[in-house]
Amino acid sequence: MHTLYGNSVSGNCWKPAFMLAQRGLPFRWIEVDVFQRETRTPEFLAKNPNGRVPLLELPDGRRLAESNAMLLHLGEDTAWIPRDPYLRAKVYEWLFFEQYSHEPYVATVRFWSILARRGTEGLAAKIDERTPGGYAALGVMEQTLARSPFLVGDEPTLADVALFAYTHVAPEGGFDLARYPAVTAWLARFAAVPGFVAMPHRG
């Protein structure tokens, strides 16, 4: 059985959980409290020296870090990764976009907003500084989704899994998704995918 070390607040942790469910692979979820720095314990660092979740332990004991690496592993030989080389490259393009241009802004602002609601002070200026980057990323998505039902064509791919993760909870970071009707419609389409599993976040 697979074992997934994750945190219920994290969109990155939802990604492999979603794909495990899509593949029908039973797995054990181990909740790791990032707010209590449980990823920094010697025990966890022995498993992932980078000290982050998610961490996927395969049935044979090998481990994978980085959520998009897990998506690619779990999506192998499925329709979630297109066979066409160009379309497959477009999926990779969105995966890189998500980690470089989307997650550092949308997800980080959301996380800081959660911390602020929990009493952490001094985050307002940092949130204000990062928020425009999140809106810029949503604007890029809006342009594509105004022309296409999913990020890479007519069917959902790993690109949609990766971008759905933090886009659908962006309002928890103060982002106004009403500005992006194509993104909003896409969120509803993706949530209607057969076998969809919701993120059990607790913001």
MDTraj code that builds the backbone (N, CA, C; nanometers):
import mdtraj as md
import numpy as np

residues = "MET HIS THR LEU TYR GLY ASN SER VAL SER GLY ASN CYS TRP LYS PRO ALA PHE MET LEU ALA GLN ARG GLY LEU PRO PHE ARG TRP ILE GLU VAL ASP VAL PHE GLN ARG GLU THR ARG THR PRO GLU PHE LEU ALA LYS ASN PRO ASN GLY ARG VAL PRO LEU LEU GLU LEU PRO ASP GLY ARG ARG LEU ALA GLU SER ASN ALA MET LEU LEU HIS LEU GLY GLU ASP THR ALA TRP ILE PRO ARG ASP PRO TYR LEU ARG ALA LYS VAL TYR GLU TRP LEU PHE PHE GLU GLN TYR SER HIS GLU PRO TYR VAL ALA THR VAL ARG PHE TRP SER ILE LEU ALA ARG ARG GLY THR GLU GLY LEU ALA ALA LYS ILE ASP GLU ARG THR PRO GLY GLY TYR ALA ALA LEU GLY VAL MET GLU GLN THR LEU ALA ARG SER PRO PHE LEU VAL GLY ASP GLU PRO THR LEU ALA ASP VAL ALA LEU PHE ALA TYR THR HIS VAL ALA PRO GLU GLY GLY PHE ASP LEU ALA ARG TYR PRO ALA VAL THR ALA TRP LEU ALA ARG PHE ALA ALA VAL PRO GLY PHE VAL ALA MET PRO HIS ARG GLY".split()
xyz = np.array([
    [0.0836, -0.1200, 0.0000],
    [0.0000, 0.0000, 0.0000],
    [0.0870, 0.1248, 0.0000],
    [0.0423, 0.2268, -0.0726],
    [0.1107, 0.3559, -0.0694],
    [0.0841, 0.4240, 0.0650],
    [0.1801, 0.5048, 0.1081],
    [0.1632, 0.5890, 0.2260],
    [0.1900, 0.7331, 0.1842],
    [0.0965, 0.8208, 0.2181],
    [0.1097, 0.9616, 0.1815],
    [0.1151, 1.0450, 0.3086],
    [0.2298, 1.1091, 0.3303],
    [0.2463, 1.2021, 0.4412],
    [0.2014, 1.3385, 0.3902],
    [0.1019, 1.3968, 0.4561],
    [0.0505, 1.5228, 0.4059],
    [-0.0167, 1.6048, 0.5125],
    [-0.0606, 1.7226, 0.4722],
    [-0.1353, 1.8110, 0.5601],
    [-0.2644, 1.8485, 0.4901],
    [-0.3753, 1.8428, 0.5617],
    [-0.5066, 1.8618, 0.5002],
    [-0.5284, 2.0020, 0.4462],
    [-0.4505, 2.0990, 0.4900],
    [-0.4630, 2.2364, 0.4405],
    [-0.3944, 2.2538, 0.3053],
    [-0.3050, 2.1624, 0.2718],
    [-0.2155, 2.1811, 0.1577],
    [-0.2739, 2.1309, 0.0268],
    [-0.2799, 2.2199, -0.0710],
    [-0.3185, 2.1788, -0.2053],
    [-0.2157, 2.0860, -0.2675],
    [-0.0883, 2.1076, -0.2378],
    [0.0149, 2.0190, -0.2895],
    [-0.0052, 1.8759, -0.2404],
    [-0.0543, 1.8600, -0.1192],
    [-0.0791, 1.7261, -0.0656],
    [-0.2055, 1.6646, -0.1247],
    [-0.3017, 1.7491, -0.1612],
    [-0.4232, 1.6988, -0.2253],
    [-0.3936, 1.6363, -0.3606],
    [-0.2967, 1.6923, -0.4326],
    [-0.2691, 1.6451, -0.5687],
    [-0.2448, 1.4935, -0.5756],
    [-0.1453, 1.4390, -0.5017],
    [-0.1240, 1.2943, -0.5102],
    [-0.2400, 1.2151, -0.4519],
    [-0.3075, 1.2686, -0.3499],
    [-0.4240, 1.1982, -0.2948],
    [-0.5321, 1.1837, -0.4015],
    [-0.5525, 1.2896, -0.4797],
    [-0.6499, 1.2854, -0.5878],
    [-0.6124, 1.1787, -0.6893],
    [-0.4847, 1.1759, -0.7287],
    [-0.4432, 1.0817, -0.8316],
    [-0.4428, 0.9377, -0.7809],
    [-0.4097, 0.9164, -0.6558],
    [-0.4187, 0.7814, -0.5990],
    [-0.5631, 0.7320, -0.6057],
    [-0.6572, 0.8226, -0.5742],
    [-0.7979, 0.7858, -0.5813],
    [-0.8397, 0.7589, -0.7253],
    [-0.7905, 0.8415, -0.8194],
    [-0.8227, 0.8212, -0.9599],
    [-0.7725, 0.6855, -1.0102],
    [-0.6566, 0.6449, -0.9615],
    [-0.5994, 0.5174, -1.0032],
    [-0.6583, 0.3984, -0.9275],
    [-0.7399, 0.4278, -0.8269],
    [-0.7962, 0.3195, -0.7465],
    [-0.6933, 0.2506, -0.6601],
    [-0.5897, 0.3243, -0.6210],
    [-0.4828, 0.2669, -0.5398],
    [-0.5086, 0.2964, -0.3927],
    [-0.5247, 0.1951, -0.3111],
    [-0.5447, 0.2207, -0.1684],
    [-0.4195, 0.2837, -0.1079],
    [-0.4403, 0.3760, -0.0153],
    [-0.3248, 0.4395, 0.0470],
    [-0.3580, 0.4790, 0.1902],
    [-0.2516, 0.4922, 0.2653],
    [-0.2625, 0.5357, 0.4040],
    [-0.2206, 0.6817, 0.4110],
    [-0.3056, 0.7648, 0.4707],
    [-0.2743, 0.9070, 0.4876],
    [-0.2212, 0.9283, 0.6285],
    [-0.1059, 0.9911, 0.6394],
    [-0.0501, 1.0279, 0.7696],
    [-0.0463, 1.1797, 0.7777],
    [-0.1289, 1.2354, 0.8649],
    [-0.1372, 1.3810, 0.8805],
    [-0.0108, 1.4334, 0.9481],
    [0.0487, 1.5340, 0.8872],
    [0.1689, 1.5982, 0.9396],
    [0.1346, 1.7447, 0.9638],
    [0.1485, 1.7892, 1.0863],
    [0.1101, 1.9256, 1.1233],
    [0.2238, 2.0222, 1.0915],
    [0.2112, 2.0919, 0.9788],
    [0.3163, 2.1856, 0.9385],
    [0.3202, 2.3061, 1.0307],
    [0.2064, 2.3375, 1.0940],
    [0.2026, 2.4534, 1.1837],
    [0.2792, 2.4261, 1.3135],
    [0.2927, 2.2992, 1.3471],
    [0.3713, 2.2586, 1.4638],
    [0.5109, 2.2104, 1.4241],
    [0.5492, 2.2387, 1.2997],
    [0.6832, 2.2081, 1.2483],
    [0.7166, 2.0591, 1.2561],
    [0.6155, 1.9756, 1.2332],
    [0.6404, 1.8318, 1.2364],
    [0.7208, 1.7833, 1.1158],
    [0.7324, 1.8681, 1.0129],
    [0.8178, 1.8308, 0.9000],
    [0.9651, 1.8554, 0.9300],
    [0.9943, 1.9168, 1.0438],
    [1.1333, 1.9499, 1.0779],
    [1.1908, 1.8580, 1.1848],
    [1.1168, 1.7560, 1.2228],
    [1.1675, 1.6621, 1.3235],
    [1.2753, 1.5734, 1.2615],
    [1.3673, 1.5211, 1.3423],
    [1.4697, 1.4305, 1.2882],
    [1.4079, 1.3102, 1.2169],
    [1.2952, 1.2611, 1.2706],
    [1.2309, 1.1437, 1.2103],
    [1.1811, 1.1734, 1.0694],
    [1.1173, 1.2911, 1.0537],
    [1.0656, 1.3237, 0.9208],
    [1.1787, 1.3608, 0.8261],
    [1.2776, 1.4343, 0.8742],
    [1.3896, 1.4736, 0.7885],
    [1.4681, 1.3527, 0.7399],
    [1.4660, 1.2437, 0.8142],
    [1.5308, 1.1207, 0.7688],
    [1.4581, 1.0632, 0.6474],
    [1.3276, 1.0914, 0.6376],
    [1.2491, 1.0458, 0.5232],
    [1.2594, 1.1432, 0.4064],
    [1.2535, 1.2734, 0.4346],
    [1.2643, 1.3759, 0.3311],
    [1.3545, 1.4875, 0.3825],
    [1.4806, 1.4889, 0.3426],
    [1.5745, 1.5905, 0.3919],
    [1.5315, 1.7331, 0.3627],
    [1.4416, 1.7517, 0.2654],
    [1.3932, 1.8862, 0.2345],
    [1.2896, 1.9334, 0.3355],
    [1.2424, 1.8444, 0.4196],
    [1.1522, 1.8828, 0.5283],
    [1.0196, 1.9391, 0.4829],
    [0.9589, 1.8766, 0.3814],
    [0.8314, 1.9260, 0.3303],
    [0.7356, 1.8105, 0.3041],
    [0.6082, 1.8439, 0.3084],
    [0.5060, 1.7522, 0.2599],
    [0.4492, 1.8114, 0.1309],
    [0.3974, 1.7258, 0.0427],
    [0.3729, 1.5835, 0.0617],
    [0.4989, 1.4998, 0.0440],
    [0.4898, 1.3801, 0.0977],
    [0.5919, 1.2785, 0.0765],
    [0.5180, 1.1483, 0.0505],
    [0.5481, 1.0862, -0.0611],
    [0.4812, 0.9621, -0.1004],
    [0.5773, 0.8459, -0.0841],
    [0.5330, 0.7478, -0.0066],
    [0.6106, 0.6258, 0.0112],
    [0.5434, 0.5156, -0.0702],
    [0.6174, 0.4597, -0.1640],
    [0.5641, 0.3564, -0.2510],
    [0.5549, 0.2235, -0.1763],
    [0.4762, 0.1304, -0.2275],
    [0.4614, 0.0017, -0.1579],
    [0.5938, -0.0712, -0.1339],
    [0.6930, -0.0474, -0.2209],
    [0.8222, -0.1149, -0.2029],
    [0.9170, -0.0377, -0.1120],
    [0.8689, 0.0749, -0.0541],
    [0.9501, 0.1500, 0.0409],
    [1.0226, 0.2682, -0.0183],
    [1.0305, 0.2776, -0.1507],
    [1.0932, 0.3958, -0.2108],
    [1.0046, 0.5175, -0.1894],
    [1.0655, 0.6358, -0.1884],
    [0.9916, 0.7579, -0.1579],
    [1.0064, 0.8594, -0.2703],
    [0.9022, 0.9402, -0.2833],
    [0.9011, 1.0512, -0.3794],
    [0.8604, 1.1780, -0.3064],
    [0.9370, 1.2844, -0.3251],
    [0.8983, 1.4171, -0.2794],
    [0.8559, 1.4986, -0.4021],
    [0.8021, 1.6162, -0.3788],
    [0.7576, 1.7106, -0.4811],
    [0.6265, 1.6627, -0.5452],
    [0.5220, 1.7420, -0.5229],
    [0.3878, 1.7014, -0.5627],
    [0.3735, 1.6750, -0.7119],
    [0.4377, 1.7556, -0.7956],
    [0.4220, 1.7359, -0.9395],
    [0.4996, 1.6150, -0.9893],
    [0.6075, 1.5783, -0.9209],
    [0.6757, 1.4526, -0.9530],
    [0.5832, 1.3350, -0.9216],
    [0.5101, 1.3456, -0.8122],
    [0.4134, 1.2411, -0.7775],
    [0.3030, 1.2321, -0.8822],
    [0.2547, 1.3470, -0.9292],
    [0.1526, 1.3461, -1.0334],
    [0.2025, 1.2734, -1.1574],
    [0.3238, 1.3027, -1.1990],
    [0.3782, 1.2385, -1.3189],
    [0.3949, 1.0888, -1.2985],
    [0.4364, 1.0485, -1.1813],
    [0.4513, 0.9050, -1.1529],
    [0.3158, 0.8356, -1.1529],
    [0.2189, 0.8950, -1.0841],
    [0.0877, 0.8318, -1.0723],
    [0.0060, 0.8427, -1.2006],
    [0.0390, 0.9392, -1.2843],
    [-0.0328, 0.9558, -1.4096],
    [0.0245, 0.8767, -1.5251],
    [0.1355, 0.8076, -1.5012],
    [0.2002, 0.7307, -1.6075],
    [0.1025, 0.6300, -1.6701],
    [0.1016, 0.6261, -1.8034],
    [0.0181, 0.5310, -1.8792],
    [-0.1308, 0.5502, -1.8531],
    [-0.1723, 0.6733, -1.8307],
    [-0.3142, 0.7045, -1.8172],
    [-0.3474, 0.8214, -1.9102],
    [-0.4765, 0.8474, -1.9241],
    [-0.5203, 0.9597, -2.0076],
    [-0.4864, 1.0941, -1.9460],
    [-0.4434, 1.0946, -1.8214],
    [-0.4069, 1.2210, -1.7564],
    [-0.2782, 1.2799, -1.8148],
    [-0.2006, 1.1986, -1.8853],
    [-0.0814, 1.2459, -1.9566],
    [-0.1026, 1.2147, -2.1045],
    [-0.1156, 1.3160, -2.1895],
    [-0.1423, 1.2906, -2.3316],
    [-0.0303, 1.2104, -2.3981],
    [-0.0676, 1.1287, -2.4950],
    [0.0315, 1.0538, -2.5716],
    [0.1051, 1.1427, -2.6713],
    [0.0346, 1.2408, -2.7263],
    [0.0959, 1.3312, -2.8237],
    [0.2107, 1.4081, -2.7584],
    [0.3296, 1.4045, -2.8174],
    [0.4457, 1.4684, -2.7546],
    [0.4270, 1.6175, -2.7268],
    [0.3643, 1.6886, -2.8208],
    [0.3461, 1.8326, -2.7991],
    [0.2486, 1.8576, -2.6849],
    [0.1360, 1.7866, -2.6841],
    [0.0385, 1.8057, -2.5768],
    [0.0971, 1.7655, -2.4420],
    [0.1788, 1.6610, -2.4423],
    [0.2453, 1.6211, -2.3179],
    [0.3377, 1.7320, -2.2692],
    [0.4093, 1.7940, -2.3625],
    [0.4968, 1.9054, -2.3259],
    [0.4158, 2.0230, -2.2727],
    [0.2957, 2.0455, -2.3271],
    [0.2106, 2.1525, -2.2763],
    [0.1680, 2.1242, -2.1323],
    [0.1432, 1.9976, -2.1009],
    [0.1138, 1.9622, -1.9612],
    [0.2324, 1.9977, -1.8723],
    [0.3529, 1.9610, -1.9157],
    [0.4721, 1.9949, -1.8375],
    [0.4859, 2.1462, -1.8219],
    [0.4548, 2.2179, -1.9290],
    [0.4630, 2.3640, -1.9251],
    [0.3759, 2.4195, -1.8120],
    [0.2533, 2.3667, -1.8010],
    [0.1642, 2.4126, -1.6946],
    [0.2125, 2.3682, -1.5567],
    [0.2739, 2.2510, -1.5485],
    [0.3269, 2.2065, -1.4190],
    [0.4376, 2.2996, -1.3717],
    [0.5240, 2.3407, -1.4646],
    [0.6302, 2.4339, -1.4279],
    [0.5713, 2.5713, -1.3934],
    [0.4729, 2.6137, -1.4713],
    [0.4047, 2.7406, -1.4434],
    [0.3447, 2.7381, -1.3030],
    [0.2813, 2.6276, -1.2680],
    [0.2155, 2.6185, -1.1375],
    [0.3147, 2.6372, -1.0237],
    [0.4296, 2.5752, -1.0348],
    [0.5265, 2.5821, -0.9262],
    [0.6068, 2.7119, -0.9260],
    [0.6200, 2.7767, -1.0425],
    [0.7039, 2.8969, -1.0508],
    [0.6228, 3.0258, -1.0471],
    [0.5056, 3.0268, -1.1117],
    [0.4307, 3.1512, -1.1285],
    [0.2991, 3.1554, -1.0530],
    [0.2494, 3.0423, -1.0061],
    [0.1183, 3.0356, -0.9414],
    [0.1315, 3.0047, -0.7928],
    [0.1882, 2.8918, -0.7608],
    [0.1971, 2.8476, -0.6207],
    [0.2707, 2.9467, -0.5305],
    [0.3833, 3.0076, -0.5748],
    [0.4528, 3.1009, -0.4859],
    [0.3718, 3.2252, -0.4503],
    [0.2654, 3.2497, -0.5249],
    [0.1832, 3.3683, -0.5007],
    [0.0472, 3.3288, -0.4433],
    [-0.0304, 3.2523, -0.5176],
    [-0.1644, 3.2161, -0.4713],
    [-0.1571, 3.1324, -0.3444],
    [-0.0766, 3.0265, -0.3463],
    [-0.0695, 2.9376, -0.2299],
    [-0.0031, 3.0054, -0.1107],
    [0.1023, 3.0821, -0.1371],
    [0.1735, 3.1470, -0.0269],
    [0.0873, 3.2524, 0.0400],
    [0.0158, 3.3321, -0.0395],
    [-0.0735, 3.4330, 0.0181],
    [-0.1832, 3.3650, 0.1004],
    [-0.2373, 3.2547, 0.0491],
    [-0.3389, 3.1810, 0.1252],
    [-0.2809, 3.1317, 0.2578],
    [-0.1614, 3.0752, 0.2536],
    [-0.0997, 3.0211, 0.3752],
    [-0.0746, 3.1321, 0.4773],
    [-0.0216, 3.2451, 0.4293],
    [0.0004, 3.3572, 0.5209],
    [-0.1316, 3.4083, 0.5773],
    [-0.2365, 3.4055, 0.4959],
    [-0.3677, 3.4500, 0.5433],
    [-0.4203, 3.3573, 0.6519],
    [-0.3966, 3.2264, 0.6360],
    [-0.4353, 3.1306, 0.7400],
    [-0.3583, 3.1588, 0.8679],
    [-0.2280, 3.1823, 0.8546],
    [-0.1467, 3.2143, 0.9729],
    [-0.1961, 3.3421, 1.0403],
    [-0.2300, 3.4418, 0.9589],
    [-0.2788, 3.5685, 1.0149],
    [-0.4079, 3.5464, 1.0922],
    [-0.4966, 3.4621, 1.0390],
    [-0.6219, 3.4329, 1.1102],
    [-0.5959, 3.3565, 1.2389],
    [-0.4838, 3.2871, 1.2440],
    [-0.4487, 3.2117, 1.3646],
    [-0.3683, 3.2953, 1.4637],
    [-0.3464, 3.4221, 1.4296],
    [-0.2844, 3.5128, 1.5258],
    [-0.1435, 3.5565, 1.4952],
    [-0.0849, 3.5072, 1.3874],
    [0.0499, 3.5509, 1.3509],
    [0.0453, 3.6952, 1.3020],
    [0.1326, 3.7777, 1.3564],
    [0.1320, 3.9189, 1.3213],
    [0.2405, 3.9503, 1.2172],
    [0.2294, 4.0681, 1.1568],
    [0.3323, 4.1179, 1.0669],
    [0.3292, 4.0607, 0.9267],
    [0.2154, 4.0032, 0.8852],
    [0.2079, 3.9410, 0.7528],
    [0.1370, 4.0276, 0.6492],
    [0.0706, 4.1324, 0.6912],
    [-0.0123, 4.2119, 0.5998],
    [0.0682, 4.2682, 0.4835],
    [0.1847, 4.3233, 0.5102],
    [0.2655, 4.3824, 0.4032],
    [0.3136, 4.2762, 0.3054],
    [0.3508, 4.1592, 0.3578],
    [0.3972, 4.0508, 0.2716],
    [0.2827, 4.0012, 0.1832],
    [0.1627, 3.9924, 0.2391],
    [0.0460, 3.9504, 0.1619],
    [0.0180, 4.0507, 0.0505],
    [0.0230, 4.1786, 0.0835],
    [-0.0014, 4.2833, -0.0169],
    [0.1019, 4.2774, -0.1294],
    [0.2249, 4.2448, -0.0942],
    [0.3320, 4.2411, -0.1939],
    [0.3153, 4.1237, -0.2902],
    [0.2720, 4.0097, -0.2389],
    [0.2617, 3.8890, -0.3217],
    [0.1307, 3.8800, -0.4004],
    [0.0258, 3.9454, -0.3528],
    [-0.1063, 3.9289, -0.4139],
    [-0.1092, 3.9616, -0.5633],
    [-0.0454, 4.0691, -0.6107],
    [-0.0500, 4.0963, -0.7550],
    [0.0042, 3.9821, -0.8398],
    [0.1041, 3.9112, -0.7914],
    [0.1581, 3.7972, -0.8651],
    [0.0550, 3.6868, -0.8803],
    [-0.0277, 3.6690, -0.7781],
    [-0.1339, 3.5698, -0.7871],
    [-0.2372, 3.6077, -0.8910],
    [-0.2749, 3.7347, -0.8926],
    [-0.3709, 3.7804, -0.9932],
    [-0.3133, 3.7686, -1.1345],
    [-0.1833, 3.7908, -1.1485],
    [-0.1201, 3.7760, -1.2800],
    [-0.1297, 3.6313, -1.3278],
    [-0.1058, 3.5361, -1.2385],
    [-0.1145, 3.3943, -1.2745],
    [-0.2577, 3.3564, -1.3122],
    [-0.3542, 3.4052, -1.2364],
    [-0.4937, 3.3780, -1.2690],
    [-0.5311, 3.4379, -1.4040],
    [-0.4735, 3.5520, -1.4372],
    [-0.4991, 3.6136, -1.5660],
    [-0.4476, 3.5293, -1.6819],
    [-0.3318, 3.4674, -1.6632],
    [-0.2780, 3.3778, -1.7664],
    [-0.3711, 3.2590, -1.7866],
    [-0.4178, 3.2015, -1.6784],
    [-0.5111, 3.0892, -1.6877],
    [-0.6409, 3.1314, -1.7564],
    [-0.6898, 3.2497, -1.7225],
    [-0.8153, 3.2985, -1.7805],
    [-0.8065, 3.3047, -1.9324],
    [-0.6939, 3.3519, -1.9850],
    [-0.6791, 3.3622, -2.1296],
    [-0.6903, 3.2258, -2.1972],
    [-0.6267, 3.1256, -2.1401],
    [-0.6320, 2.9913, -2.1985],
    [-0.7712, 2.9306, -2.1835],
    [-0.8292, 2.9428, -2.0637],
    [-0.9567, 2.8773, -2.0363],
    [-1.0747, 2.9468, -2.1036],
    [-1.0535, 3.0669, -2.1518],
    [-1.1570, 3.1324, -2.2321],
    [-1.1680, 3.0680, -2.3703],
    [-1.0637, 2.9941, -2.4106],
    [-1.0607, 2.9311, -2.5433],
    [-1.0740, 2.7797, -2.5372],
    [-1.0556, 2.7219, -2.4197],
    [-1.0474, 2.5763, -2.4088],
    [-1.1121, 2.5318, -2.2783],
    [-1.1850, 2.4194, -2.2779],
    [-1.2511, 2.3765, -2.1546],
    [-1.1545, 2.3355, -2.0443],
    [-1.0389, 2.2843, -2.0838],
    [-0.9354, 2.2488, -1.9869],
    [-0.8038, 2.3120, -2.0313],
    [-0.7045, 2.3042, -1.9484],
    [-0.5811, 2.3777, -1.9759],
    [-0.5068, 2.3263, -2.0980],
    [-0.5223, 2.1964, -2.1268],
    [-0.4576, 2.1401, -2.2453],
    [-0.5635, 2.0657, -2.3265],
    [-0.6518, 2.1413, -2.3887],
    [-0.7490, 2.0808, -2.4782],
    [-0.8837, 2.0510, -2.4162],
    [-0.9479, 1.9501, -2.4722],
    [-1.0873, 1.9214, -2.4387],
    [-1.1042, 1.8261, -2.3210],
    [-0.9958, 1.7648, -2.2760],
    [-1.0041, 1.6678, -2.1676],
    [-0.9119, 1.7093, -2.0528],
    [-0.9463, 1.6735, -1.9290],
    [-0.8599, 1.7087, -1.8164],
    [-0.7283, 1.6316, -1.8196],
    [-0.6230, 1.6971, -1.7764],
    [-0.4899, 1.6367, -1.7677],
    [-0.4301, 1.6700, -1.6317],
    [-0.3071, 1.6260, -1.6123],
    [-0.2374, 1.6600, -1.4880],
    [-0.2214, 1.8105, -1.4706],
    [-0.2221, 1.8845, -1.5810],
    [-0.2145, 2.0304, -1.5706],
    [-0.3319, 2.0833, -1.4896],
    [-0.4495, 2.0279, -1.5119],
    [-0.5685, 2.0731, -1.4398],
    [-0.5631, 2.0330, -1.2922],
    [-0.5120, 1.9137, -1.2663],
    [-0.4970, 1.8709, -1.1270],
    [-0.4064, 1.9685, -1.0531],
    [-0.2906, 1.9976, -1.1132],
    [-0.1925, 2.0846, -1.0487],
    [-0.2474, 2.2237, -1.0220],
    [-0.3182, 2.2808, -1.1193],
    [-0.3664, 2.4177, -1.1043],
    [-0.4949, 2.4267, -1.0231],
    [-0.5758, 2.3221, -1.0262],
    [-0.6974, 2.3229, -0.9446],
    [-0.6623, 2.3316, -0.7963],
    [-0.5542, 2.2657, -0.7573],
    [-0.5209, 2.2480, -0.6156],
    [-0.5287, 2.3770, -0.5356],
    [-0.4628, 2.4812, -0.5834],
    [-0.4642, 2.6066, -0.5076],
    [-0.5571, 2.7119, -0.5660],
    [-0.5985, 2.6947, -0.6920],
    [-0.6914, 2.7928, -0.7473],
    [-0.8260, 2.7856, -0.6779],
    [-0.8741, 2.6654, -0.6491],
    [-1.0096, 2.6546, -0.5937],
    [-1.0183, 2.7052, -0.4499],
    [-0.9035, 2.7173, -0.3825],
    [-0.9034, 2.7731, -0.2472],
    [-0.8430, 2.9132, -0.2445],
    [-0.8196, 2.9719, -0.3619],
    [-0.7617, 3.1066, -0.3677],
    [-0.8419, 3.2096, -0.2891],
    [-0.9776, 3.2019, -0.2842],
    [-1.0511, 3.2995, -0.2029],
    [-1.0116, 3.2986, -0.0560],
    [-0.9569, 3.1873, -0.0057],
    [-0.9103, 3.1835, 0.1329],
    [-0.7894, 3.2748, 0.1531],
    [-0.7260, 3.3147, 0.0427],
    [-0.6166, 3.4105, 0.0484],
    [-0.6598, 3.5501, 0.0072],
    [-0.7912, 3.5680, -0.0081],
    [-0.8428, 3.6995, -0.0420],
    [-0.8558, 3.7262, -0.1907],
    [-0.8289, 3.6272, -0.2759],
    [-0.8382, 3.6478, -0.4205],
    [-0.9841, 3.6444, -0.4648],
    [-1.0204, 3.7376, -0.5506],
    [-1.1568, 3.7486, -0.6008],
    [-1.1667, 3.6761, -0.7343],
    [-1.2169, 3.5525, -0.7328],
    [-1.2265, 3.4740, -0.8550],
    [-1.3399, 3.5199, -0.9457],
    [-1.4289, 3.6052, -0.8947],
    [-1.5369, 3.6581, -0.9797],
    [-1.4806, 3.7381, -1.0968],
    [-1.3573, 3.7839, -1.0846],
    [-1.2938, 3.8567, -1.1949],
    [-1.2597, 3.7649, -1.3124],
    [-1.2648, 3.6335, -1.2901],
    [-1.2162, 3.5369, -1.3876],
    [-1.3245, 3.4342, -1.4177],
    [-1.4212, 3.4698, -1.5017],
    [-1.5330, 3.3790, -1.5281],
    [-1.4914, 3.2477, -1.5936],
    [-1.3911, 3.2513, -1.6789],
    [-1.3469, 3.1272, -1.7432],
    [-1.2809, 3.0344, -1.6422],
    [-1.2037, 3.0910, -1.5516],
    [-1.1427, 3.0106, -1.4449],
    [-1.2511, 2.9514, -1.3558],
    [-1.3501, 3.0320, -1.3205],
    [-1.4584, 2.9853, -1.2345],
    [-1.5355, 2.8715, -1.3000],
    [-1.5631, 2.8841, -1.4291],
    [-1.6333, 2.7773, -1.5009],
    [-1.5488, 2.6507, -1.5072],
    [-1.4194, 2.6666, -1.5270],
    [-1.3275, 2.5522, -1.5299],
    [-1.3241, 2.4803, -1.3951],
    [-1.3234, 2.5548, -1.2865],
    [-1.3257, 2.4914, -1.1546],
    [-1.4474, 2.4006, -1.1407],
    [-1.5628, 2.4481, -1.1865],
    [-1.6849, 2.3668, -1.1792],
    [-1.6740, 2.2445, -1.2695],
    [-1.6167, 2.2599, -1.3889],
    [-1.6003, 2.1464, -1.4800],
    [-1.5094, 2.0410, -1.4193],
    [-1.4001, 2.0871, -1.3609],
    [-1.3058, 1.9903, -1.3048],
    [-1.3675, 1.9184, -1.1848],
    [-1.4412, 1.9895, -1.1030],
    [-1.5046, 1.9271, -0.9872],
    [-1.6106, 1.8250, -1.0271],
    [-1.6533, 1.8289, -1.1542],
    [-1.7515, 1.7329, -1.2047],
    [-1.6859, 1.6125, -1.2725],
    [-1.5522, 1.6064, -1.2730],
    [-1.4817, 1.4926, -1.3324],
    [-1.5182, 1.3658, -1.2556],
    [-1.5483, 1.2559, -1.3250],
    [-1.5815, 1.1313, -1.2545],
    [-1.4731, 1.0922, -1.1542],
    [-1.5150, 1.0531, -1.0350],
    [-1.4212, 1.0135, -0.9316],
    [-1.3545, 1.1287, -0.8592],
    [-1.4046, 1.2505, -0.8811],
    [-1.3451, 1.3671, -0.8149],
    [-1.3453, 1.3483, -0.6634],
    [-1.2350, 1.3830, -0.6025],
    [-1.2208, 1.3767, -0.4571],
    [-1.1887, 1.5164, -0.4067],
    [-1.2701, 1.5675, -0.3171],
    [-1.2499, 1.7027, -0.2662],
    [-1.1321, 1.7081, -0.1698],
    [-1.0768, 1.8254, -0.1584],
    [-0.9670, 1.8497, -0.0647],
    [-1.0237, 1.8742, 0.0741],
    [-0.9801, 1.7972, 0.1747],
    [-1.0375, 1.8118, 0.3091],
    [-0.9695, 1.9214, 0.3900],
    [-0.9507, 2.0388, 0.3260],
    [-0.8729, 2.1439, 0.3907],
    [-0.9481, 2.2031, 0.5105],
    [-0.8680, 2.2502, 0.6019],
    [-0.9215, 2.3153, 0.7212],
    [-0.8487, 2.4473, 0.7388],
    [-0.8928, 2.5500, 0.6646],
    [-0.8264, 2.6800, 0.6692],
    [-0.8580, 2.7563, 0.7933],
])
top = md.Topology()
chain = top.add_chain()
for i, resn in enumerate(residues, 1):
    res = top.add_residue(resn, chain, resSeq=i)
    for name in ("N", "CA", "C"):
        top.add_atom(name, md.element.get_by_symbol(name[0]), res)
traj = md.Trajectory(xyz[None], top)
